[in-house]
Each structure stands twice: as structure tokens, then as C-alpha cells.
Amino acid sequence: MKWRSLLPWLILFVMICSVNPVGAEPVLQPWTKNPWYWSDHGEPVLLLGGSDDDSLFQWPEKDLL
């Protein structure tokens, strides 16, 4: 009896999780004309910020040049 009440919810959960939008393309992607920019809905966008280290001021000078 308990399983019968859970079955519709399980079916609904599986259906929602298995939905795959057809034709969906990534919104943010590298811009083809300039690799320093990104493309958002066909318009070039320069993303600023972020580094592979928490502070560039901790790097030795020769590594930065």
C-alpha cells in the first residue's frame, strides 16, 4: 500500500530528471573573432577577474613579466 502512494511521485521525479532540452546551446562561449573575449548571445563580452592564485602580488617579479 505504501509503495502505491509513492509510485506516482517516483514516476514524476524520473520524468523531471530525464528532461533534456533539445537544441539548447551554451549561452556563454569563447568569441570566434578574438580569444580574449567571450560571446554572450552573439555579442562580445570581456570577462574580468579571477586568477590561478589568490593574490598576484605574492608572485616573484620575473614570473609576472
Phi and psi in degrees as GROMACS dihedral restraints (atoms count N, CA, C in turn):
[ dihedral_restraints ]
;  ai    aj    ak    al  type     phi  dphi    fc
    3     4     5     6     1   -64.8    20    10
    4     5     6     7     1   -38.3    20    10
    6     7     8     9     1   -67.9    20    10
    7     8     9    10     1   -32.4    20    10
    9    10    11    12     1   -66.1    20    10
   10    11    12    13     1   -32.9    20    10
   12    13    14    15     1   -77.8    20    10
   13    14    15    16     1   -24.7    20    10
   15    16    17    18     1   -87.8    20    10
   16    17    18    19     1   -20.6    20    10
   18    19    20    21     1   -59.9    20    10
   19    20    21    22     1   -46.7    20    10
   21    22    23    24     1   -61.4    20    10
   22    23    24    25     1   -37.6    20    10
   24    25    26    27     1   -67.8    20    10
   25    26    27    28     1   -37.8    20    10
   27    28    29    30     1   -65.5    20    10
   28    29    30    31     1   -43.5    20    10
   30    31    32    33     1   -62.7    20    10
   31    32    33    34     1   -43.7    20    10
   33    34    35    36     1   -62.3    20    10
   34    35    36    37     1   -42.9    20    10
   36    37    38    39     1   -61.2    20    10
   37    38    39    40     1   -45.5    20    10
   39    40    41    42     1   -64.3    20    10
   40    41    42    43     1   -39.9    20    10
   42    43    44    45     1   -65.6    20    10
   43    44    45    46     1   -41.8    20    10
   45    46    47    48     1   -67.5    20    10
   46    47    48    49     1   -40.7    20    10
   48    49    50    51     1   -71.7    20    10
   49    50    51    52     1   -23.8    20    10
   51    52    53    54     1   -93.9    20    10
   52    53    54    55     1     1.6    20    10
   54    55    56    57     1   -70.9    20    10
   55    56    57    58     1   127.9    20    10
   57    58    59    60     1  -123.4    20    10
   58    59    60    61     1   113.4    20    10
   60    61    62    63     1   -63.9    20    10
   61    62    63    64     1   122.8    20    10
   63    64    65    66     1   -82.0    20    10
   64    65    66    67     1   133.1    20    10
   66    67    68    69     1    80.2    20    10
   67    68    69    70     1     9.4    20    10
   69    70    71    72     1   -77.8    20    10
   70    71    72    73     1   126.1    20    10
   72    73    74    75     1  -112.2    20    10
   73    74    75    76     1   154.3    20    10
   75    76    77    78     1   -61.9    20    10
   76    77    78    79     1   137.1    20    10
   78    79    80    81     1   -75.3    20    10
   79    80    81    82     1   -43.2    20    10
   81    82    83    84     1  -103.8    20    10
   82    83    84    85     1   120.2    20    10
   84    85    86    87     1  -147.5    20    10
   85    86    87    88     1   159.4    20    10
   87    88    89    90     1   -59.3    20    10
   88    89    90    91     1   140.9    20    10
   90    91    92    93     1   -77.6    20    10
   91    92    93    94     1   133.0    20    10
   93    94    95    96     1   -70.2    20    10
   94    95    96    97     1   -27.8    20    10
   96    97    98    99     1   -83.7    20    10
   97    98    99   100     1   -24.3    20    10
   99   100   101   102     1  -150.6    20    10
  100   101   102   103     1   115.4    20    10
  102   103   104   105     1   -69.4    20    10
  103   104   105   106     1   -10.7    20    10
  105   106   107   108     1   -80.8    20    10
  106   107   108   109     1   -11.2    20    10
  108   109   110   111     1  -113.3    20    10
  109   110   111   112     1   160.9    20    10
  111   112   113   114     1  -113.5    20    10
  112   113   114   115     1   160.8    20    10
  114   115   116   117     1  -112.7    20    10
  115   116   117   118     1   126.1    20    10
  117   118   119   120     1  -122.5    20    10
  118   119   120   121     1   107.8    20    10
  120   121   122   123     1    56.3    20    10
  121   122   123   124     1    39.9    20    10
  123   124   125   126     1    84.3    20    10
  124   125   126   127     1    -2.7    20    10
  126   127   128   129     1  -106.9    20    10
  127   128   129   130     1   137.5    20    10
  129   130   131   132     1   -69.8    20    10
  130   131   132   133     1   139.4    20    10
  132   133   134   135     1  -136.5    20    10
  133   134   135   136     1   130.7    20    10
  135   136   137   138     1   -95.9    20    10
  136   137   138   139     1   118.8    20    10
  138   139   140   141     1   -92.8    20    10
  139   140   141   142     1   124.2    20    10
  141   142   143   144     1  -108.3    20    10
  142   143   144   145     1   150.1    20    10
  144   145   146   147     1   102.7    20    10
  145   146   147   148     1   168.2    20    10
  147   148   149   150     1    82.9    20    10
  148   149   150   151     1   144.0    20    10
  150   151   152   153     1  -155.3    20    10
  151   152   153   154     1   172.4    20    10
  153   154   155   156     1   -87.7    20    10
  154   155   156   157     1     6.3    20    10
  156   157   158   159     1  -137.8    20    10
  157   158   159   160     1   156.4    20    10
  159   160   161   162     1   -73.3    20    10
  160   161   162   163     1   -24.6    20    10
  162   163   164   165     1  -150.9    20    10
  163   164   165   166     1   120.7    20    10
  165   166   167   168     1   -67.7    20    10
  166   167   168   169     1   -20.7    20    10
  168   169   170   171     1   -73.2    20    10
  169   170   171   172     1    -9.2    20    10
  171   172   173   174     1   -88.9    20    10
  172   173   174   175     1    -7.9    20    10
  174   175   176   177     1   -80.8    20    10
  175   176   177   178     1   148.5    20    10
  177   178   179   180     1   -64.6    20    10
  178   179   180   181     1   149.6    20    10
  180   181   182   183     1   -59.8    20    10
  181   182   183   184     1   -39.4    20    10
  183   184   185   186     1   -66.8    20    10
  184   185   186   187     1   -28.3    20    10
  186   187   188   189     1   -71.6    20    10
  187   188   189   190     1   -27.4    20    10
  189   190   191   192     1   -82.3    20    10
  190   191   192   193     1   -23.7    20    10
